[in-house]
Amino acid sequence: MNEPCPGAAPVESSPPPPPYHDRSTGLLVFGVLTILLGGLAALFAVLMLAQTVFGGAMNPPGAPSPSLNAMCVYVILAAALVWLGIGSIQARRWARALLLVFSWSWLILGVVVLLFLMFFLPRVMESIPAGGAPGQPAVNRAAVGIAMVFVFLIFGVLFVILPAVWTFFYNSRHVKATCEARDPVARWTDACPLPVLACCSWLMFGVPMMVIMPVTGQNVVPFFGVFLTGLPSAMYCLVMAALWAYAAWSLYKLETRGWWVVFIMICLMAASTLTTFARHDVMEMYRLLNYSEVQIEQIQKSGLLEGNRMSWMMLFCMLPFLGYLLFIRRYLRCPGGGK
């Protein structure tokens, strides 16, 4: 019999993994539901395309196409959801990680949307009677209240309840253990902590959005007191897309260089936007985008962008993201290998 050598340190056996409940069926169900969400996004893309084709005659010549911009977003979202749904059905590690990132992002976006609606939807609904033609009866206040309740219910289900269910499922340790058991090979998502992976995903989603802005006519950019248009604006969008792509790749490798790129660019964009809208009215931007005076008047009547509300909205969106950047700083390492 083999006996341990005198004085040798005892061999410590690693503890067995904790027991878990197999969630293969749940991964199949949620994978199918995710694919259906992708199909719904594809349907919205088709509707946006129809709006662009058949509604183009109603826009003034040279006016941007918000529907085309939305269509590109839905196409990207549809392709990603179908891909992730298939990965969930196959119980892949990368699919579980990315779906957890997606569901958390979906939930946070939903909360922000609901807060936005809570403060601004009543103002928008109140502006509806003022936009009616002379001689027509005003919108019934009871009907407005019912419509607001209906909107809140729809957005609450789509942007809070559904993402909360997705988050709860894919955050389960049983789901994680099931994916690790059925997909024992280390995947590319395992090399990056989930909080950092989420930031990389947001940046990579922003890359095609910046690229398509000049194509869809949405390339009027505030830049330190002026509005960039035409070729300068297109070059700005391409440079930003390249910076986001580099930062995403560097952050994925847990390098602080990518973190500094994002941090500095967000601060510069905030300063640029605040400086520009301190000197110019936001309606100037819409006129440069070739919006008609009727459309601009409708935006003004809503009261959403009057005064310095654009600046406050920018700060409301950027400050939490800067806080998140400070949070993920702990996961990164310097080029020399240190923290």
N, C-alpha and C positions, 0 to 999 in steps of 0.2 A: 504493500500500500504506500502511496505517496503521502508523505507527511511534510508539513511546512518546515522550512529551515529554521533552526534556532535563531531567534532575534529578528526574524523577518516580520515586516508589518502585516497585520491581518488584511486579507483581501476583502474589500467592501463591495458587496453586490449591489448593483443599482436597483432601486425599488421598482416593482412592477408598475406599469402605467395604470392609472385609476380606471376602474370599470366605466364603461359608457354605454349608452343606448344607441343602437344603430339607427341612423336617420337617413338611410338610403331612399326610403319612400318619400320622406319630406323633401329631400333634394330633388327627386324626380318631379314632385308636385310643384314646388317653387320654380324649378327650371322651366316647366311648361308654362306656368303663369308669367315668368319673365319673358319668354318668347312671345306670349300673347301681348304683353306690354310693348314689346318691340313691334309687333304687328299694328298695334294702335298708333304708335309713333309713325309708322310708315303710312298709315291712313291719313294722319294729320299732314304728313309731307305731301301727299297727293292733293289734299284739300288746299294747302298753301300754293301748290303749283297751279291748280285751277284758278285760285284767286289772282295769281300773277298773270295768267294768260287772259282770263276773261275780264279781270278788273283793271287791266293795264290801260284800257281806253279812258277810264275815268280819272286817271292821274294826269297831271300836266306833263308836257314833254320834258324829259330829263329828270323827272322826279324819281327818288329812290324807291325801291321795292321792298318794304318791310316783310311782305309775304315770302319773297325769295330768300331773304335772310333767315326767316323762321323755317323755311323748307330745308335749308342746309343743316340747321340744328337738328331737325327731326330725322333727317336721313342718317346723320352720324349717330344719333341716339338709337334709332331702329337697328342699325347694323351692330352696335355695341351690345344691345340687349339680347338680340338673337344669339350672338356669339357667347355671351355670358350664360344665357339659358341653357345652351347645349353643354357648356362646361359644367353647369350645376347638375344636369342629368347624369353626366359622366363622373360626378363627384371629384372634380379636379380641385386641387389646392388653390391654384391661381384664380379659379372662378369664385370660390368662396371668399377669398380675400378681396377681390375687386367688387363683388356684389355687396360685401359689407361696407366698403368705401362708398359705393354708389348709393346704398340705402341711407347711410348716415348723411351724405351730402343732400340727398333728396329730402330727408326729414328736416335738416337745418334750413334748406331753401324754403320748404313749406311753412315753417314757423315765421320766417322773414316775410313771405308773401302774405300770410294771414295778418301779421302786424301792419303791413303796408295797407292792406284792405281795410283793416279796422280804423285807421286814421284817415284814409283818403277816399274810400268808397262812398261814404255819406256825402262828401263834398261833390264828387262826380255825379251822384244820383240827383243831388239838388240842382245841378246845372242843366239837367235834361229839359225841364220846362222852359228855361231861358233860351234854349237853342231851338225851340219849336217855331214854326212859322206863325206870323200874326193871324189872329182869328181862331187858331186851334186851341182846344181846351188843354189846360195844364195837366201834367201827369198826376194821377191820383196818389196821394201820400201813402195810403194803405197798400196800394200796388207796389210802390217803391219799397216799403218795408218788407213785403213778402218777397220781392225780388232779391233784396239784400240777404234775407235769411236763406234763400235758396242758393245764392252764390257762396255764402259762408259754408253751407253744408257740403256743397260740391267740392270746394277747395279743401275743406277739412278732411274729407274722405280721401281725395286724390293726393294731397300734399302732407297730411299728417298721419292719418290712420294707416293707410297702406304702407308708407315707408317705415312706420313704427313696427308693423308686423314683419316686414322684410328684415329690419335691423334686429329684432328680437330673435328671429329664427337663425340667421347666419352668424349672430354673435354667440350662439349657444356652444358650450364646450363639447357637447355631444356631436354637433354638426362638424366642428373642427376635428374631433377625433375620428369621425367617420371618414372624412376626406383624407386624413393622414393615413388611415388604414387601407383605404381603397386606392390611394394614390401615394405610395410610399416614396416615390422619387422626389427629391428636393426640386422645387420649381423656382422660376425667376422672382416671383413675389416673396419667397421666403428670405431673400437677401436684403430686404428693405422693411423696416418697421412700418406697421400699418399707418400711423399718423403721417410719416414722411411719404409713404406711397400715395396717400390721399392728396397731398400737395402736388406731387408729381403728376397725378392724374388730372388735377384741375389745370395745371400748366399746359399739359399736352392737349387738353380739350380747347384751351385758348389759342393754340397755334393755328388750327384751320379756321377758327373764327376771325383771327386777325388777317389771314390770307384772303378770305372771301369778302372782307369789308369793301375793298376797292371794286370788286366785281359787282356787288349788289348796290353800289352807290351810297353806302353808309360811311364814306371815308372823309368826313369833315371832323378834324381832330383838334381839340383845344390844346394850344402849345404856348405856355408862358405869355399870356396876354393877347395872342392872336389865334385865328382859326386856320389850320393847314387844310388846303384843298388840292385836288388834282394830283399831279405827280409827286409833290412833296409829301402829301398825305399818304399816297400809296407806298412811297419809300419808307415812311415812318412805320406803317403797318407791317411791312416785310421785315424791317429791322427788329421790331418788337416780337414778331413771330420767331425769328432766329434766336433772340435772347431767351424767350420762354422755353424753346426747345433745348437750348444749352443748359439752362437752369434746371429743367426737369431731369435731364440725363445726369448732371452733376449731383443733384440732390439724391437721385436713386443710388448713386455710388457713395452717398453719405459724406460728400465733400462740402466744406463750408463755403467754397467759392460760389457754388450755385445758390446757397442761402443768401449770400451778400448781394448777388445779382438781383434776386427777387426783392430783397428788402430795399435796396437803393432805388430800383425802378418803381416800386410802389410809392415810395416817398416822393420821387420826382414827379410821377404822374399826379399824385395828390396836390403837390405844390403847383404844378402846371395848370391843373383844372381849376383850383381855387383862384389862382391869379387871373386866369382868363375870364371866369364868370364874375369876378369882382369888377372887371372893366367893361364887360359886354353882357347884354341881355341874352338869355338862352334862346329867345326867339330869333336872334340873328343867326344862330346855328341852323335852325329849321329853314330859314330863308335861303341860306347857302346850300341846303339840301334840296332846294327847289320844291318845298312844300307850298301848296297853294295858300292864299290868304284865308280861304274858308277853313282849311285844316288848322292853320295857326290860330284862328279865332276860336275854334273848338277847344284847342289845347289851353288857350288862355282862360276860357270860361270854366274849365275844370278846376283851375286854381292850383294844380299840382306843382307847377314850376314857377310860381310867382315869387318875387322877392329873392331871398337867399336860400330858398328851399333846395335848389340844386346842390349848393355847397354842403348843406346839412346832410343830404342824401348820400353824397360822396363820402363824407366822413363816417356816416352810419355804416357804409359798406366796407370801407377800408380799414377802420380801426380794429374791428374783430379779426380781420385777416392778418394784420400786423401782430396782434396778440397771439394768433395761432403760430405765426412764424417764430416768435420768441419761445413758444412752447416746444416746437420740434427741434430747436437749437441743441437740446441736450443729446439728441440721437446722432449728431454729426461729428465728424473728425476733421482735424486740420490736414492740409496736404502732407505734412510730415508724419502723420499717423496719430497725433495727439488729439485730445478733445478740445 
